[in-house]
Amino acid sequence: MLSSKLCRIMEAAYNLFAPYTLGTSLDVCKVCCVTDKDEQLLLTTPLRETSRDMLNNGYFCSAHGHARQENWEMKHFLPRVLELVSEFEIP
């Protein structure tokens, strides 16, 4: 359970990064790293409900090229990643 101060910080992070929305696909390696199913699950699940495993399977296990779209997507996921880390669920 997060402290009230940490809850306020997390809420501020969600608000700050809210403009970074996702499109219809992710900039991930679909050849061998991420399945269509994992990508779609990550795209359709509300951010605050995204689990550590969903982030791992649909995003972090991909080979990354650090393209502009990929950096944008990371900003979208960042508040949830920080929230998971604060709960010791490291993606």
N, C-alpha and C positions, 0 to 999 in steps of 0.2 A: 504494500500500500504506500503510495507516495505521500510525502508530507504536504501540507497545504501550500507552503512556499514553492515547493517543486511543482505542484499542480498548476500554480499560477504561471510559472516559467514555461511549463509544457504548453499550456493554453496559449501563451504569447508566441511560442514557436509555431504552433499550428496556424495561428493567425498571420504571422509574418510570412510563412511559406505557402499560404493558401493560393496565391496567384500561380504557382507552379503546378499546373494541371497536366494530366496525361492525355495523349492522343489515343488512337485506336490500336497502336502497337508500341512495343518497347524497343529501344536500341540494344538488343541482346543478341548473342550468338544462337541462332536457331539451327545451325548445322549439327552441333553435337552437345551443346551445353544446356539449353532451355527448350522444353517442349511447348507446343502450342497450348496445351491444357494449362501448364503452369503459368504461362504468360497471360492467358485470358483470366485465370483465377486472380492473378495480381491486379489486372486492369479493372476487374469488375467488383472486387471486394472494397468496401469503404476503408479508407486509410487507417482509421482508428481501430479497425477490426482485423487488420493485416497481421498475421502471425510471423514469428521469427522464421519458421520453416517456409512460409510462402515467400518471404523476401529472399531467403537463401536459394530456393528452387527456381524462382521466377526472375531473379535479378542478380544476386551476388555470385552465383555459380557461373555466370557468363564470363567469357573472355571480354575484357573491356578495352576499348580504343580511346576513351576519354573524348569522344566527339561532343559537339555542342548539345545535341539532343540528350545524350547520356548524362551530361552534367546537369541539364535541366531536370531530368527525371530524378537524379539523386537529390536535388533540392526538394522535389515533391515528397520523397520518402524520408528525408532527414528528420522531421519531427517524430515520426513513428520509430525510427531507428534510435533516436535519443531516448524516447520513452521506454523502449525495450531494454536498452542498456541500463537505464536507471532501475529497472526491475531485474537486472542481472541475466537477461535473455539476450545474449550477444549474437546478432546475425552474422 
